Amino acid sequence: MNINKLKGLFVEKGYTQQDIARELGITPNTLRRRMKDEIFNTDEINKLIEILDIKEPMEIFFVNKVTH
């Protein structure tokens, strides 16, 4: 998951983390924990795609971490 890109979309679209948490029906603390752990359920991912009008969700939600 590309959390930096997701956070960038929050700002770009004019949302705070609190706004996004409210839209997802979770607390801001839960949102922070989900971003830290990089784990969202399918319903939350679908809502984020809709709320943030994400055109390329694979680039945000399904990015493999590669270590060198």
SULRACOR-V296707 format. One record per helix or strand of 3 or more residues. SS is the DSSP state (H for helix, E for strand). FROM is the first residue (numbers start at 1). LEN is the number of residues. Records with the same first field share a line. If there is no record, write none. Layout:
BEGIN
SS->FROM-LEN / FROM-LEN
END
This chain:
BEGIN
H->3-10 / 17-8 / 28-10 / 42-10 / 58-4
END
